[in-house]
Amino acid sequence: MTHDCSTPEFIVNCTVNVQDTCQKEVLVKDDGIHYRKSCASSGACLIASSGYQQFCTDKLNSVCITCCNTPLCNGPRQKKRPQPSAAITLTTPHLPVFSLYILLLLSATLC
């Protein structure tokens, strides 16, 4: 890459109450790794990320979509710091969240 995505000209403010999530797509192609970063609604991003989970392999033609909702969270990866041995790492289960989101949508449309 010739540009650092964390420089001010690449930072955008998402639309308040509409685009409440940062979305990052990582595509592995013949000519290298491509990044696409954008704003999205949380629902749309969760649907997209869960739909591409099976293609997120880090191999050629792999596509990974991730969502986050804090300022600059889809920027460059931070250098990993050694974790204290007593620390507990929490992970977010994508599929259960997606299933819950679908159930909420269905119940809202049926009421």
C-alpha positions as CSV (number, residue, x, y, z in Angstrom):
1,M,0.0,0.0,0.0
2,T,1.2,3.5,-0.7
3,H,-1.2,5.2,1.8
4,D,-1.7,4.9,5.5
5,C,-5.4,4.6,6.2
6,S,-5.0,6.2,9.6
7,T,-4.0,9.6,8.1
8,P,-6.7,12.4,8.3
9,E,-7.6,12.3,4.6
10,F,-8.8,8.7,4.9
11,I,-10.8,9.2,8.1
12,V,-14.6,9.7,7.7
13,N,-17.4,10.4,10.1
14,C,-20.3,7.9,9.7
15,T,-23.9,9.3,9.5
16,V,-25.3,9.5,13.0
17,N,-28.2,7.1,13.8
18,V,-27.9,5.5,10.4
19,Q,-24.4,4.3,9.8
20,D,-23.5,3.3,13.4
21,T,-20.8,0.7,12.5
22,C,-17.5,0.6,10.8
23,Q,-17.1,-2.2,8.2
24,K,-13.8,-3.6,7.0
25,E,-13.5,-6.0,4.1
26,V,-10.2,-7.9,3.6
27,L,-9.8,-9.5,0.1
28,V,-6.9,-11.8,-0.8
29,K,-6.2,-11.6,-4.5
30,D,-3.5,-12.6,-6.9
31,D,-1.8,-9.2,-6.6
32,G,-2.0,-8.9,-2.8
33,I,-4.3,-8.1,0.0
34,H,-7.0,-5.4,-0.6
35,Y,-8.8,-3.5,2.1
36,R,-12.2,-1.8,1.8
37,K,-13.3,0.3,4.7
38,S,-16.7,2.0,5.0
39,C,-19.6,3.0,7.3
40,A,-22.6,0.8,7.5
41,S,-25.7,0.2,9.6
42,S,-25.0,-2.4,12.3
43,G,-27.7,-4.8,10.9
44,A,-26.3,-4.6,7.4
45,C,-22.7,-5.2,8.6
46,L,-23.7,-8.1,10.8
47,I,-25.6,-9.8,7.9
48,A,-22.6,-9.2,5.5
49,S,-20.0,-10.5,8.0
50,S,-22.0,-13.6,8.8
51,G,-22.6,-14.3,5.2
52,Y,-18.9,-14.3,4.4
53,Q,-17.7,-16.3,7.4
54,Q,-17.2,-19.4,5.3
55,F,-15.0,-17.5,2.8
56,C,-12.8,-16.0,5.5
57,T,-9.8,-18.3,5.2
58,D,-6.7,-16.0,4.5
59,K,-6.2,-18.0,1.3
60,L,-6.4,-16.8,-2.3
61,N,-9.9,-15.3,-3.1
62,S,-10.7,-15.2,0.6
63,V,-13.1,-12.4,1.8
64,C,-13.4,-11.4,5.4
65,I,-15.8,-8.8,6.7
66,T,-15.7,-7.5,10.2
67,C,-17.8,-4.9,12.1
68,C,-16.9,-2.6,15.0
69,N,-18.4,0.5,16.5
70,T,-15.7,2.6,18.2
71,P,-13.8,5.5,16.7
72,L,-11.1,4.3,14.3
73,C,-11.7,0.7,15.1
74,N,-11.4,-0.5,11.5
75,G,-8.0,1.1,11.1
76,P,-4.6,-0.5,11.1
77,R,-4.0,-3.4,13.5
78,Q,-2.4,-2.5,16.8
79,K,0.8,-4.2,17.7
80,K,0.0,-7.1,20.0
81,R,1.1,-6.7,23.5
82,P,1.8,-9.8,25.6
83,Q,-1.2,-10.8,27.6
84,P,-0.9,-11.4,31.3
85,S,-1.4,-15.1,32.0
86,A,-4.4,-14.4,34.2
87,A,-6.2,-12.4,31.6
88,I,-9.4,-13.8,30.0
89,T,-9.9,-13.2,26.3
90,L,-13.5,-12.6,25.3
91,T,-14.6,-13.3,21.7
92,T,-17.8,-12.2,20.1
93,P,-19.8,-15.1,18.6
94,H,-20.9,-13.9,15.2
95,L,-23.4,-16.6,14.3
96,P,-25.5,-16.4,17.5
97,V,-25.7,-12.6,17.2
98,F,-26.8,-12.9,13.6
99,S,-29.4,-15.5,14.6
100,L,-30.7,-13.2,17.3
101,Y,-30.9,-10.3,14.9
102,I,-32.9,-12.4,12.4
103,L,-35.3,-13.5,15.2
104,L,-35.8,-9.9,16.2
105,L,-36.5,-8.9,12.6
106,L,-39.0,-11.7,12.2
107,S,-40.8,-11.0,15.5
108,A,-41.0,-7.3,14.5
109,T,-42.6,-8.1,11.2
110,L,-45.0,-10.7,12.6
111,C,-46.3,-8.3,15.3
